[in-house]
């Protein structure tokens, strides 16, 4: 079965028992692993349980395909259902999973972590079309999704957060669920001993404004602001810190999309302030002047062209063999040069 966006969260909380194989895939690796773990815990309390959990790999099954069936049909010494986790799932698994789905174990759940599988993936097509399997996509979270995660985690720790602080932090953390959780946990540790249990904008900036989030903003505004030297320097800094190129491209795309929305509003008669006030979340006050300058510099058509280029670049970077660092640096150079013109 192919899950729609509205079906994903309910399925994660309570997986359909008809699905004996669940394929979790997508570009957001952090979200993928989080959802795979939640689904696994619907079967076993401890994902490291040596009696009821077996962790396999696609490469290992390639050399020993019978192991999947052996593990799925093994009887636990401690009783209970079994969880079979397959890491680094790829199309090489398709024949094996097809055979397994013809007669799956009724007491074992197979969860495959498949990475960023395209619509052409044979494994993805197989699971989406099977009646006793489920394909669960994990796409990069939007700011509103991250905002919900922020409030949920803070509430569990007895904290509350101001709207402007939540808006700023969610905008910075969009794109990687794993990074988002790590930053929110850092914020909780920072605030847990504070006498005031309210998290304000200054608290968020002090705690989370020094890492990749701040650098991503620097990259975005240097690139769209025409500062080529600063853009390339920040790009290299982010690479050295381990920031994924896809996360950088997604952040740039999100910024250009917001610029385009505001630019269209201006073309329809709004002034710059009215156009910016119409964005959700609001533009962070530190960047208001730079954002306004970019609105004046780019037309809606030019912003559409930049967006299309960034989307093509992201697709290219996902192809094996693409020199992603080089082509991304070239794109930053080109966009910043266009901004100066």
Backbone torsions as a table, in degrees:
resi	resn	phi	psi	omega
1	UNK	NA	146.3	-179.8
2	UNK	-105.5	113.4	-175.5
3	UNK	-79.7	135.9	173.5
4	UNK	-83.8	171.5	-178.2
5	UNK	-57.7	-42.1	-176.9
6	UNK	-71.0	-21.7	-177.9
7	UNK	-87.1	-15.7	-170.9
8	UNK	-63.6	-56.7	-175.6
9	UNK	-61.6	-44.9	176.2
10	UNK	-59.7	-37.3	179.7
11	UNK	-66.6	-42.4	-179.6
12	UNK	-61.0	-41.1	-179.2
13	UNK	-71.7	-34.0	-178.2
14	UNK	-147.0	85.2	-175.7
15	UNK	-59.3	142.3	176.5
16	UNK	-64.8	121.1	-178.5
17	UNK	-62.9	-16.6	178.1
18	UNK	-70.2	-22.8	-179.5
19	UNK	-85.0	107.5	-180.0
20	UNK	-92.0	-14.5	173.7
21	UNK	-130.1	130.6	177.4
22	UNK	-121.9	123.2	177.3
23	UNK	-102.1	117.0	177.7
24	UNK	-106.8	122.2	-173.5
25	UNK	-148.0	166.6	175.5
26	UNK	142.1	170.6	-176.3
27	UNK	-74.9	-20.8	180.0
28	UNK	-89.7	92.8	-175.2
29	UNK	-62.4	-37.1	179.7
30	UNK	-62.9	-44.8	178.4
31	UNK	-66.0	-38.5	179.3
32	UNK	-59.9	-49.0	-178.5
33	UNK	-66.6	-36.4	179.0
34	UNK	-64.1	-46.4	-179.3
35	UNK	-68.5	-39.0	177.9
36	UNK	-61.0	-39.4	179.5
37	UNK	-67.1	-41.9	179.5
38	UNK	-63.9	-41.2	177.9
39	UNK	-65.3	-41.3	178.6
40	UNK	-61.3	-36.5	-178.4
41	UNK	-74.0	-8.5	173.0
42	UNK	-75.5	-12.9	-179.5
43	UNK	-106.8	-44.0	-178.2
44	UNK	-130.0	149.8	-179.9
45	UNK	-75.6	-32.1	-176.1
46	UNK	-123.2	117.6	-178.7
47	UNK	-68.6	-12.8	178.2
48	UNK	-103.2	12.8	179.2
49	UNK	-60.9	115.1	-176.1
50	UNK	-70.8	-17.0	-177.3
51	UNK	-91.8	-34.6	-173.7
52	UNK	-112.2	-0.2	-179.0
53	UNK	-126.4	131.2	174.2
54	UNK	-121.0	129.1	179.0
55	UNK	-107.7	117.7	-178.1
56	UNK	-119.6	167.9	176.2
57	UNK	-127.3	156.6	179.1
58	UNK	-61.6	-39.9	179.4
59	UNK	-64.8	-41.9	-179.8
60	UNK	-64.3	-39.0	178.4
61	UNK	-70.7	-24.8	177.2
62	UNK	-64.8	-36.4	179.4
63	UNK	-90.2	-17.6	-179.6
64	UNK	-143.3	70.6	-175.0
65	UNK	-63.6	-25.6	-178.3
66	UNK	-67.6	-16.7	-175.1
67	UNK	-66.3	-31.1	179.2
68	UNK	-59.5	-50.1	-179.5
69	UNK	-65.5	-38.9	179.8
70	UNK	-61.9	-46.3	-178.3
71	UNK	-68.7	-39.6	-177.2
72	UNK	-67.4	-31.0	-176.2
73	UNK	-101.4	2.2	177.8
74	UNK	-67.7	145.9	178.3
75	UNK	-97.8	124.2	-177.6
76	UNK	-69.0	140.1	176.7
77	UNK	-65.1	-27.5	-176.3
78	UNK	-99.4	0.5	-178.6
79	UNK	82.0	168.6	178.9
80	UNK	95.5	169.0	179.1
81	UNK	-76.1	162.6	-178.2
82	UNK	-113.3	151.5	176.6
83	UNK	-115.7	127.3	176.1
84	UNK	-111.4	113.3	179.2
85	UNK	-102.0	126.5	177.8
86	UNK	-115.1	116.9	-178.3
87	UNK	-94.3	155.5	177.7
88	UNK	55.9	44.1	179.7
89	UNK	-61.7	139.5	-178.3
90	UNK	-146.5	176.6	-177.5
91	UNK	-64.2	-18.2	177.3
92	UNK	-62.5	-19.6	-179.6
93	UNK	-82.8	-12.8	-170.8
94	UNK	-53.1	-51.3	-179.4
95	UNK	-61.0	-39.4	-178.3
96	UNK	-67.1	-45.2	-179.8
97	UNK	-67.4	-36.7	177.9
98	UNK	-61.1	-44.5	178.8
99	UNK	-65.3	-42.3	-178.6
100	UNK	-64.0	-40.5	-177.6
101	UNK	-66.8	-17.3	177.3
102	UNK	-70.3	-21.3	178.3
103	UNK	-157.7	69.4	-176.0
104	UNK	-76.3	159.1	175.9
105	UNK	-70.1	134.0	178.7
106	UNK	-78.1	-10.0	-175.9
107	UNK	-115.2	3.9	-179.6
108	UNK	-125.4	138.6	175.1
109	UNK	-107.6	127.4	178.2
110	UNK	-101.2	119.9	178.4
111	UNK	-114.4	121.3	-178.7
112	UNK	-108.0	125.1	172.5
113	UNK	-91.7	108.8	-167.9
114	UNK	-103.0	-1.6	-179.0
115	UNK	71.0	-159.3	-176.4
116	UNK	-89.3	85.9	-178.4
117	UNK	-89.8	131.5	180.0
118	UNK	-78.6	173.0	178.8
119	UNK	-66.9	-15.5	178.6
120	UNK	-86.7	-6.9	-177.8
121	UNK	-61.3	127.6	179.3
122	UNK	-68.3	-33.5	178.3
123	UNK	-66.8	-44.8	179.0
124	UNK	-62.9	-44.9	179.5
125	UNK	-61.0	-41.3	-179.6
126	UNK	-60.9	-50.4	-175.7
127	UNK	-68.4	-39.0	179.9
128	UNK	-63.7	-31.4	-176.3
129	UNK	-92.1	-13.2	-177.8
130	UNK	-80.4	141.4	179.8
131	UNK	-79.1	-20.4	-178.6
132	UNK	-111.7	30.4	176.9
133	UNK	-146.1	164.3	-178.9
134	UNK	-140.5	136.1	176.8
135	UNK	-107.6	124.1	-172.4
136	UNK	-121.3	102.9	-177.7
137	UNK	-77.3	147.3	178.9
138	UNK	-126.8	90.5	-179.3
139	UNK	-92.7	159.7	-176.8
140	UNK	-57.8	128.2	-175.2
141	UNK	-67.0	144.9	173.4
142	UNK	-84.5	168.3	-176.6
143	UNK	-59.0	-37.0	-178.2
144	UNK	-67.8	-32.7	177.3
145	UNK	-67.4	-43.3	179.5
146	UNK	-65.9	-36.4	178.4
147	UNK	-60.1	-41.0	177.4
148	UNK	-64.5	-39.2	177.8
149	UNK	-64.6	-41.5	179.6
150	UNK	-59.2	-50.5	-177.4
151	UNK	-65.5	-38.3	179.8
152	UNK	-63.9	-47.0	-178.0
153	UNK	-68.7	-39.5	179.5
154	UNK	-67.5	-40.2	179.7
155	UNK	-62.1	-38.7	178.0
156	UNK	-62.4	-25.3	179.6
157	UNK	-99.8	11.7	177.6
158	UNK	77.3	21.6	-179.1
159	UNK	-113.5	155.9	173.1
160	UNK	-129.9	157.8	-173.9
161	UNK	-131.2	140.1	176.6
162	UNK	-65.9	153.8	-177.8
163	UNK	-61.5	-42.7	-178.0
164	UNK	-68.8	-34.2	177.8
165	UNK	-68.1	-41.2	178.5
166	UNK	-65.3	-42.1	-179.6
167	UNK	-63.0	-42.9	-179.2
168	UNK	-65.7	-47.0	-176.3
169	UNK	-67.0	-41.5	-179.5
170	UNK	-64.3	-35.3	177.8
171	UNK	-65.3	-37.3	-179.4
172	UNK	-72.1	-31.7	-171.1
173	UNK	-97.7	0.0	179.0
174	UNK	-62.1	131.2	173.9
175	UNK	122.3	-20.7	-177.8
176	UNK	-151.9	107.6	-176.6
177	UNK	-62.8	-37.8	-178.7
178	UNK	-64.9	-44.5	176.9
179	UNK	-62.8	-42.2	-178.9
180	UNK	-59.8	-47.3	179.9
181	UNK	-61.3	-42.3	-179.1
182	UNK	-62.5	-42.7	-179.2
183	UNK	-69.6	-38.1	178.9
184	UNK	-66.8	-41.4	177.7
185	UNK	-63.0	-36.8	176.7
186	UNK	-64.8	-39.8	178.6
187	UNK	-64.7	-40.8	178.6
188	UNK	-61.4	-44.9	178.2
189	UNK	-61.5	-38.3	-180.0
190	UNK	-65.8	-35.9	-172.0
191	UNK	-99.1	-13.6	-167.1
192	UNK	-62.1	-29.1	-179.6
193	UNK	-96.8	2.3	-179.1
194	UNK	-72.2	138.9	-179.9
195	UNK	-63.9	-34.6	177.7
196	UNK	-92.0	119.4	-176.7
197	UNK	-84.1	11.4	176.3
198	UNK	-95.4	132.0	178.7
199	UNK	-95.0	120.8	-178.1
200	UNK	-104.4	169.3	-178.5
201	UNK	-57.7	-41.8	179.6
202	UNK	-61.1	-37.6	178.7
203	UNK	-63.5	-44.6	-177.8
204	UNK	-64.1	-43.9	-179.4
205	UNK	-66.0	-41.2	-179.7
206	UNK	-63.8	-37.1	-175.1
207	UNK	-88.1	-41.5	-169.8
208	UNK	-117.3	5.6	-174.6
209	UNK	-94.2	8.1	-175.1
210	UNK	-107.0	-9.6	-175.4
211	UNK	-98.5	-140.1	-175.8
212	UNK	-60.8	-32.7	-178.1
213	UNK	-60.4	-48.8	179.4
214	UNK	-62.3	-42.6	-178.4
215	UNK	-66.0	-35.1	176.7
216	UNK	-63.4	-41.6	175.5
217	UNK	-61.3	-42.9	178.4
218	UNK	-60.1	-42.4	178.9
219	UNK	-62.5	-46.6	-177.1
220	UNK	-61.5	-50.9	-173.5
221	UNK	-76.3	-26.4	174.1
222	UNK	-70.4	-41.8	-178.5
223	UNK	-66.4	-52.4	-178.3
224	UNK	-76.3	-14.4	178.4
225	UNK	-92.7	-2.5	175.8
226	UNK	85.9	10.8	179.1
227	UNK	-94.0	84.2	-174.3
228	UNK	-60.5	-44.5	-177.5
229	UNK	-60.6	-46.3	-180.0
230	UNK	-66.8	-36.8	-179.9
231	UNK	-63.0	-47.3	-178.6
232	UNK	-69.5	-35.8	178.7
233	UNK	-65.6	-43.2	179.3
234	UNK	-68.4	-36.8	176.8
235	UNK	-58.3	-45.7	179.4
236	UNK	-65.5	-39.7	179.0
237	UNK	-61.5	-44.3	179.3
238	UNK	-64.1	-39.7	177.1
239	UNK	-62.1	-43.4	-179.9
240	UNK	-63.7	-29.8	-179.9
241	UNK	-83.8	-3.5	177.7
242	UNK	90.2	11.5	178.2
243	UNK	-70.3	131.0	-178.9
244	UNK	-69.8	140.9	179.1
245	UNK	-60.7	-37.6	179.0
246	UNK	-60.0	-39.0	178.2
247	UNK	-63.4	-39.3	177.7
248	UNK	-64.1	-45.5	-178.5
249	UNK	-65.0	-38.7	178.7
250	UNK	-65.3	-38.5	178.9
251	UNK	-65.2	-41.3	177.1
252	UNK	-64.0	-43.5	179.3
253	UNK	-60.9	-43.6	-179.5
254	UNK	-62.2	-40.5	179.7
255	UNK	-66.7	-45.2	-180.0
256	UNK	-64.3	-36.7	177.6
257	UNK	-62.2	-41.4	178.6
258	UNK	-67.6	-39.6	175.2
259	UNK	-59.8	-42.8	-178.3
260	UNK	-64.0	-42.9	178.4
261	UNK	-59.5	-45.2	-179.5
262	UNK	-68.4	-38.5	-179.9
263	UNK	-65.0	-40.9	177.4
264	UNK	-62.9	-41.0	177.8
265	UNK	-60.7	-39.9	177.7
266	UNK	-65.9	-39.9	179.0
267	UNK	-64.5	-22.1	179.4
268	UNK	-93.7	5.9	172.4
269	UNK	119.1	-9.8	179.8
270	UNK	-77.0	152.5	171.7
271	UNK	-85.7	175.3	-174.2
272	UNK	-60.6	-42.8	-178.6
273	UNK	-64.0	-44.1	-179.9
274	UNK	-63.6	-39.5	179.8
275	UNK	-65.4	-41.4	179.9
276	UNK	-70.5	-37.3	179.1
277	UNK	-65.9	-21.8	179.9
278	UNK	-80.2	-6.9	-180.0
279	UNK	-82.2	148.0	177.5
280	UNK	-135.9	115.6	3.6
281	UNK	-75.7	165.8	179.8
282	UNK	-64.7	157.1	173.9
283	UNK	-67.8	130.7	179.7
284	UNK	-60.6	136.0	-171.0
285	UNK	-55.9	-32.2	-178.7
286	UNK	-61.8	-28.9	-173.8
287	UNK	-106.9	7.5	-174.7
288	UNK	-59.7	-45.9	-178.1
289	UNK	-64.6	-41.5	179.4
290	UNK	-65.7	-41.8	179.6
291	UNK	-62.7	-43.7	179.5
292	UNK	-62.2	-40.7	178.5
293	UNK	-62.8	-37.8	178.5
294	UNK	-68.6	-35.2	176.8
295	UNK	-60.9	-39.0	-179.1
296	UNK	-74.3	-24.8	-172.9
297	UNK	-86.1	-33.3	-173.2
298	UNK	-109.9	141.0	171.4
299	UNK	-86.0	164.4	177.9
300	UNK	-61.7	-38.5	-179.9
301	UNK	-64.6	-42.9	179.2
302	UNK	-64.2	-39.6	178.7
303	UNK	-65.3	-36.8	176.2
304	UNK	-62.1	-41.6	179.5
305	UNK	-62.9	-43.8	178.8
306	UNK	-63.1	-42.7	179.3
307	UNK	-60.4	-45.5	179.7
308	UNK	-61.8	-39.1	179.1
309	UNK	-65.5	-42.2	179.6
310	UNK	-64.8	-36.7	179.0
311	UNK	-68.8	-40.9	176.7
312	UNK	-65.0	-39.1	180.0
313	UNK	-63.7	-41.2	177.8
314	UNK	-60.7	-44.6	179.1
315	UNK	-61.7	-41.1	179.9
316	UNK	-64.6	-39.5	-177.3
317	UNK	-67.3	-18.6	179.0
318	UNK	-86.5	-6.7	179.4
319	UNK	-87.5	135.4	179.5
320	UNK	-60.0	133.6	175.9
321	UNK	94.2	-8.8	179.4
322	UNK	-73.3	129.7	176.1
323	UNK	-75.2	75.7	-168.0
324	UNK	-61.2	-36.1	178.8
325	UNK	-63.8	-42.5	-177.8
326	UNK	-67.0	-49.0	-175.9
327	UNK	-69.1	-31.1	177.0
328	UNK	-70.1	-42.3	177.1
329	UNK	-60.7	-40.8	178.1
330	UNK	-62.8	-39.4	178.9
331	UNK	-66.3	-42.1	178.0
332	UNK	-61.2	-42.0	178.8
333	UNK	-61.1	-45.1	-177.6
334	UNK	-66.9	-43.8	-177.7
335	UNK	-67.8	-41.5	179.6
336	UNK	-66.7	-35.7	176.8
337	UNK	-64.9	-41.4	178.2
338	UNK	-63.7	-35.9	179.0
339	UNK	-65.0	-39.4	178.4
340	UNK	-64.3	-35.4	179.2
341	UNK	-70.5	NA	NA
